[in-house]
Amino acid sequence: MRGLILIDNSIGAGRPPGGAGGGTSRRNSLNPRVREQYLRDFSREIFASPPSRDIADAVLHSALQMPPRAANQLLAQPYPRTYWRDIVFRQAEPVLYVIRPRFRDQGQELLARKGEAAQVEVFEKAGHALFVDEAARFNALTAAFVQRVFTSLADAGQSASNGRSRP
């Protein structure tokens, strides 16, 4: 792993963010009609602005393909928030944390703990699917982060090879 990009989710730092809304009982429902309506609503609500029809249809289709029991297992978090915080803070690799304002406190703690090894970018007006809502900005940040991470690795490798003694 050369770097870590985390997108709009809690890293277990700072104050816990408020609930995202959406009915937990509807989300976890095994009733196909209740679950389908929940997924239709969710698939619409993750965007700040309606996406193109093909993206909206693809997101809904993908969500509907996940078996309900598997979806519920993925959402059942058996670990405390501190588990995720400790993992992120222990990483030696650079971290790009791309978030909405609800995770701002966590971003500030990440910066305080990891310093220059962390980059936090807040998307003020995007929805959870910020990589769609502000695709150009997201893609530019991602490309710049990857370029910086791999350039620093190449520079470190070059410095190491320049420091070797020659016969």
URCORBEL-V942409 format. One record per residue. N is the residue number from 0. PHI is phi in whole degrees, 0 to 359 (NA if undefined). PSI is psi as a letter, one per 20 degrees, with the letter a starting at -180 (none if undefined). OMEGA is omega in degrees with one decimal (* if undefined). Layout:
n/phi/psi/omega
N/PHI/PSI/OMEGA
N/PHI/PSI/OMEGA
//
This chain:
n/phi/psi/omega
0/NA/p/-178.6
1/256/h/-179.3
2/192/r/-175.8
3/229/p/176.4
4/246/o/-179.8
5/248/p/-172.8
6/241/o/169.3
7/44/l/174.4
8/209/q/-179.6
9/291/p/172.4
10/252/j/175.1
11/78/j/179.9
12/256/r/176.3
13/59/a/177.2
14/286/q/175.5
15/297/p/177.5
16/291/q/177.3
17/297/r/179.2
18/301/q/-178.6
19/278/i/-177.2
20/86/a/-178.1
21/74/p/-176.6
22/285/p/178.4
23/299/g/-179.1
24/293/h/176.5
25/292/g/-179.0
26/299/g/-175.5
27/270/j/-175.9
28/297/p/173.7
29/267/i/175.7
30/288/o/-174.5
31/304/h/-178.9
32/291/g/179.2
33/294/g/-179.4
34/296/g/180.0
35/298/g/178.8
36/294/g/176.0
37/302/g/-178.2
38/294/h/175.3
39/297/g/179.0
40/297/g/-179.1
41/301/g/-178.4
42/298/h/176.6
43/279/h/-172.2
44/282/i/-179.5
45/283/i/179.5
46/252/p/174.4
47/285/h/177.0
48/235/q/-179.9
49/303/p/177.8
50/282/r/175.2
51/299/q/-177.6
52/301/g/-178.3
53/294/h/177.0
54/291/g/179.3
55/302/g/179.3
56/295/g/-179.9
57/295/g/179.3
58/296/g/179.7
59/297/g/179.9
60/301/g/179.7
61/297/g/-179.6
62/298/g/-178.8
63/290/h/-179.6
64/284/h/-178.3
65/290/p/177.0
66/300/p/-176.4
67/306/g/-178.2
68/295/h/177.9
69/294/g/177.9
70/298/g/179.3
71/296/h/178.3
72/293/h/178.6
73/296/h/-177.5
74/278/i/179.9
75/283/o/-177.7
76/270/o/-178.6
77/278/j/-175.7
78/245/q/174.8
79/288/r/179.3
80/306/h/-176.7
81/297/h/178.0
82/301/g/-178.9
83/291/h/178.4
84/300/g/-178.4
85/297/h/178.1
86/297/g/-178.4
87/295/g/-177.3
88/291/h/179.1
89/281/i/-177.0
90/297/p/175.9
91/278/h/-177.2
92/286/q/176.8
93/298/q/-179.2
94/234/p/170.1
95/252/o/-177.5
96/246/o/-175.7
97/252/o/-167.6
98/219/r/168.0
99/266/r/-177.0
100/303/h/-177.0
101/296/i/179.2
102/252/j/-176.9
103/304/g/178.9
104/301/g/179.7
105/292/h/176.3
106/297/g/179.3
107/294/h/177.7
108/292/h/177.1
109/300/g/178.1
110/298/g/-179.4
111/296/h/-176.2
112/276/h/-173.2
113/253/i/176.7
114/57/c/-175.7
115/291/i/178.1
116/281/i/-180.0
117/239/q/172.9
118/227/p/179.8
119/241/p/178.9
120/234/p/-179.2
121/259/p/176.4
122/261/n/-171.5
123/297/h/-171.7
124/244/j/-178.0
125/270/r/170.8
126/270/a/-179.5
127/302/h/177.3
128/274/l/-174.8
129/298/h/177.6
130/289/i/173.1
131/261/g/-177.7
132/299/h/178.5
133/230/m/-173.6
134/302/g/-177.0
135/297/g/179.6
136/294/g/180.0
137/300/g/-179.1
138/297/g/178.9
139/295/g/178.0
140/298/g/-179.2
141/297/g/-179.5
142/297/g/180.0
143/295/g/178.9
144/297/g/180.0
145/299/g/179.1
146/300/g/-179.2
147/296/g/-178.4
148/296/g/-177.4
149/285/h/175.4
150/293/g/179.5
151/294/h/176.5
152/293/g/178.9
153/296/g/178.6
154/297/g/179.3
155/295/g/177.7
156/295/g/178.8
157/294/g/178.8
158/297/g/179.9
159/295/g/-179.3
160/287/h/177.5
161/287/h/-178.3
162/277/i/179.7
163/289/q/176.5
164/282/q/-179.4
165/253/q/-179.6
166/291/none/*
//
